[in-house]
Amino acid sequence: MQYPSEEEELQIIRLTTAPEDTDLVRVFNANEVQTLQALVRRVPCGDHVMRYAMRIARATRPNEENVPQFVSDYVSWGAGPRASQYLVLASKARAILNGRYHVSTDDVQAVAHPVLRHRLVTNFNADADGVTSDGIIDRLLQEIPKGATPELDAVGAERLMKD
């Protein structure tokens, strides 16, 4: 992609710095927004889905144990605990928008990029190799299994024995 010509750039400046006449239409009032926020929080989310979201967020932290080597190679700062929280909240909202009453690991995968991309700070090596935060997220989603972890398998087996 090339820079715009002088005339094109002048047009860009004119269009983006002039007053805009925008007609805003209220879709929700404050109480309705708060009601929707409360509804999203009430959507059930299994521990295995929360753990999956947490594993993805924790795998972005280069100084954590057992992170993939590419994270250590390309990330200088990873996602914090709020990333895990918002992976789950965004997944809950997505489930509702798709007509479901529970969250799945597919929801977590679907919201991972918008939730995580601005939370990863790549390093010089990533810049030099053309690796972006989206590329790192893609690899994490491929490498982190959506299924149960050994800990969850043990919990599930224990529950089965009780039933």
Buried (B, 14 or more C-beta within 10 A) or exposed (E): EEEEEEEEEEEEEEEEEEEEEEEEEEEEEEEEEEEEEEEBEEBEBEEBBBBBBBBBBBBBBBEEEEBBEBBBBBBEBBBEEEBBBBBBBBBBBBBBEEEEEEBBBEBBBBBBEEBBBEBBBBBEBBEEEEBBBEBBBEBBBEEBEBEBEEEBEEBEEEEEEEE
